[in-house]
Amino acid sequence: MGTPSGTPMRSRTLPNVPIFGTPLLSAALLNAPTNEAETMFLFASMARDLGYAALKVQTGFPDCIALRKVDHERSQLVRIECEYESSNFLVHLHDVKGCDMIVCWRHNWEDCPLEVLELCNLVKG
């Protein structure tokens, strides 16, 4: 896309104006997450359909303790850490022994030792 003069249009941001993610068409969050809190909100809105039910949500690590449906008669306890990007788990210095899985918008942690649920592949934008 170019300007009327034919020069390429440069992406620019305005100071003091919020930045939003790409609009999502099938989720409770209107735009794609841009941070951890929005990632957690999106997961919470999708959790039941994905087979999760939260027992506890907290500000400490891990973010969520939930039951995950194993089959039509059983559920299992899982400790979940929400991150915008999976590699933020390392940035925040979390201990992999303290949780069972990461829920993130984008999975970018190569060789992650934990199960990862990447939400960006589960919603339509």
C-alpha positions, -999 to +999 in steps of 0.1 A: +000+000+000+014+034-009+006+070-005-009+091-034+027+101-044+036+065-047+060+064-017+055+036+008+032+043+038+051+041+070+035+026+101+034+051+129+019+052+163+004+082+180+017+091+215-006+085+244-031+065+222-036+028+231-025+001+208-049-028+201-045-063+187-061-075+155-099-078+159-111-113+168-144-124+154-153-153+176-142-145+211-153-125+242-122-103+238-127-079+208-091-077+198-061-101+200-042-100+233-013-076+236-004-085+272-007-112+298-039-099+314-057-100+280-044-135+274-058-146+307-091-130+300-093-147+266-084-180+281-111-176+308-137-168+281-127-200+262-119-223+292-153-241+295-153-249+257-118-262+260-126-285+289-113-264+318-130-251+349-111-227+372-109-236+409-087-206+418-073-176+400-046-156+417-020-129+413+008-153+425+024-181+406+008-201+391-020-179+378-047-205+378-055-238+393-081-256+373-098-289+366-092-302+330-117-326+316-099-360+309-130-378+295-168-376+299-166-387+336-133-375+349-113-343+354-077-337+366-061-308+385-037-286+365-016-256+375-016-231+347+006-200+341-007-175+316+018-156+296+014-134+265+044-153+249+054-186+263+091-174+267+079-148+292+078-177+317+116-176+317+117-138+319+095-139+350+119-165+365+091-191+372+100-226+383+088-253+359+082-275+389+055-251+401+030-256+373+019-281+347+012-260+316+015-225+300-015-209+284-002-182+260-013-161+230+019-170+211+042-200+217+078-189+211+098-210+237+117-236+217+122-268+237+097-257+264+095-286+290+059-278+298+027-284+279+017-253+261-018-242+250-014-215+223-046-195+219-038-177+187-045-209+167-078-214+184-096-181+175-105-167+142-093-132+134 
